[in-house]
């Protein structure tokens, strides 16, 4: 059988690199499929998903209502914060209420971090500017914005920039809903058909299982994408976002996706989605 090559978009970050270690190093039976890894930041991947450009792609949960006609969510590959998540940091200590009216640097308008921030503060209650996610800490430190919304490994390194934590959105969401915060997932093109979607989703799940079973090697592979993280911190970060929920959202994880999108729709932030499909 001639392999069918699929484009697989994901972020150049240690958690995604860890997740796809088995695929990237050709250690899995891919059942005749081959994968071209496309590494781009999540805002770019969200934007490309609106045009249906990639066969499989990481996506922010915030972006899903805009692409639900083209993509279904795979039941594996989630990045979910279990009582932790994106953070807002500032140069001087301040309260959550103090953030209203401030200029906040954000990693992208379709990131789930931005959706959660709008749910917390209220849509239109602050101004924002988009800054590449790995530049936000330096941008805030230099006075380019009053606050920064940080994702990825910045959650572990912000104190190196003498910045103060105002709110952890994962903590806030957990306290409000008693649910984990669903940040990102993988999506697959609907036009593949149900059988192919399920088969490819199964391969992605095997890659995640392979990485978790070969953790030391997978973390070593992921280190090449870890900015300012040593092995121990990279392992900590990977453990935060690649775990049992990455293998399967579980009922609570799927409920969390529906809940944040329901709240986002009611707040006028995202379009409503009647049905959310989870493949595999």
N, C-alpha and C positions, 0 to 999 in steps of 0.2 A: 504494500500500500504506500502510495506517495504521501508523505506528511503534508498536512494542510497547515500553513504557517498562520499563526494568529498574532495580532499585536496585543501586547499586555502592558498597559500603562500603570505605573506606580511611582511614588515619590522617591527621590534619592535620599532616603532616611533609613536609620538602622532597623526600625521595626519592619518596614516593607522589605528591606534587603534580607533580613532574617527570615521572614515569612516565605520568600521565594528562593531561598538558598538551594533547595533540591532541584528546582527547575533551572535556575541560572547555571548550576554546575553539572547539569545533565545526568543526574543520578536517579531519575525516576522513569518508570514506564509511562509514557505519555500517549499510549494507544493510537499512535499514528499522527498525533498532532505535534506541531512544533511552535515555539513561542519566541517572538521577537520582543525583548524587553525595551520599553520606551520610558525613560526616566525623566520626569518633569515635576515641577512643584504642583501642589494640589490645586491651586487656583487655575493654572494652565490646563490641568486635566479636567477640572470642572467645565471650563470653557469649551474644550474640545468635545466633551460628552454632549453638550447641547447641539453639536453638529453631527454626532454619531460617528466620529472619525476613527475610534479605536474599537477593536473587537471586544476586549475586556479592559476595564479600567477601574482604578481606584477612584473613589468619588466621595465628596463630603455629603453627609446625609442631608444637609441643607439644600444641596443642589438637586437631589433626586426628583422633586416635583417638576423640575424643568426638563427632565430627560426620561420620565417614566414611560412615555410613549415609545421610546427607542430601546430602553434597557430594563432588565429585571435585576434585582439584587440577588447575588449568590449568598447562600446561607452560611458561607464561610468567608473569612477574610476581614471580619469587623475589627475596628479599633474602638474599644469601649472603655470609658473611664469608670472604674468602680469606686465612686466617691472621690474622684480626682479628675482633673481635666485641664483645659486651657486656663490661663491665669491673666489677670490684669495687674500690671506693675507700674510703679511711678517712682520718680526721684525722691519725693517727700511723702511721708506717711499721710494717707487720707482715707476717708470713709467711702463706702459705695455711693452714698448720696452726693459726695463731692465730685464724682465722675461726670455727673450731668452737666452739660454745657462745656465740657472739656474736649480737646482734640485728641483722639485716640488713634494710634497707629495699629492697623489691622493687617492680617496676612492675606485677606481676600474677601470680597463681598459675598461669595457663595460658600465660604467655610462655615462649618457648624459652630465654630467658636463665635463667629459674628452673629449668627442666629441666636445663640444662647445669650450673648451680650445684649442684643436688642430685647430679648424677652426679660432680662433682668432690669435694664435701665428704662426701657420704653423706646419704641421706634421714634426717631427724630429728636431724642433728648440729648444727643451729643453729636459732634462732628467727627469725621474720620478721614484718614488717608491710607491708601494701600501701600504697604512697604513689604518687600520680600521677607518671608518669615524669618530667615536667618540673619536679617539686618535690623530687626525691630529693637533688640536690646541696645545695640550701639546707637540707634536713632534716638531712642528715648534718653539714654545716658547723655547724649550730646545736646539735648534740648530741642530736638526736632518735633517732638509731640509731648503733650502733657502726660500721656499714659501709653502703654503698649499692651496689646493683646497677644500673648505668646503661646505658641503651640510647639509640638515636637520637643526636642531635647532642651530648649530654652527653659522649660519648666524645672529642669534640674540645675541650670547654670546661671539663672538671673541674678543671684546674689553676688556673683563675681563682678557684676557691673554696679554694685552698690545701689541696687534698686529694691523697692519695698513692695511686698505683696499686698494688694488691696482685696482681691477676691479670687478664689479658686472656683471656677464655674461648675466643676464637677461636684464639689462639696455643696454649693448652692442648689444645684439640680437635685441631688440626692435628698437633701433636707426638705425640698419642696414636694417631690414626687415619690420618694422612696424607690427610685429607679436609677440604674446606671445611666451615664451620659453617652449616647451613641454618636460618635464623632465621624467616622468614615467607614466605608465598606467597599466591596468590589461589585461591579455590575457587568452584565454580559448582554450582548445584543439579542433582542427578541427574535430577529429574523433568522437566527440559526435554527429555530424550532426547538420544541421541548426536549427531544431526545439528545440532541447535540449540546444544548445548554446544560443539561444534567450531567452528561459525560465530562464536559470540560470543567464544570464546577467540582466534580469528584476529583479531578486531577489537581486542582488548586488546593483542595482539602488535604490531599495526600502530601503535597509540598509542605503545608503547615505542620502536619503530623511528623513528617520527616525531620523538619527543623527542630521541633520540640524534643524529638527523640535523640537528636545529635546536637544538643544545645551548644556545647563548647565550640564545635567547628562552625556552627551557624553564626554564633556571636563573633567569632574571628572574621568570618566573611563580612558580617554587617559593620565591623569596625571601620572599614574603608569609607563608609558613608556617615560616620559619627563625628560631627563637628564638636571639638572641645570635650570629648568624652574619652575617659580611659576605659579599660576593659570592664572594670567593676560597674562604672556608671552606665556604660552601654548595656551591660547585662540587666541592670536595674530598669532602664528605660524599656528594653525589649520585654521584660517581664510585666511591665505596666500595660502594654498594648498588644502583646501576642501571648495568648493564654487559651483556656478552655472556650471562652466566648468567641475566640477567633476561629476555632474549629466549627463552632455552631453557636449562633446568637442565643439560642434557648428561648423559651417562651417569654421570659422577662426582658431579654434583649430585643426581641421583636416588638414587644409591647412598648418599649422605650422609643423605638424608631417611630412607631405610630403616634405616640404621645407628643413627642417634640414637634413633629410635623403638623399634628392637629393644633397644638398651641400656636405654632408659627402661622398657620392659616387663619386662625381666629384673630390673631394680632395684625393681620394684613401684611405679613412679611413674605410669605410664600403662597403659591397657589395650592388649592386643596387637591389631595390625591384620594380617590375613592377606594382603590384597592392597591395594596403593596404586596407584590409577589416576591417570595424568597425561594430561590431555586436550589435544589439539592438538600 
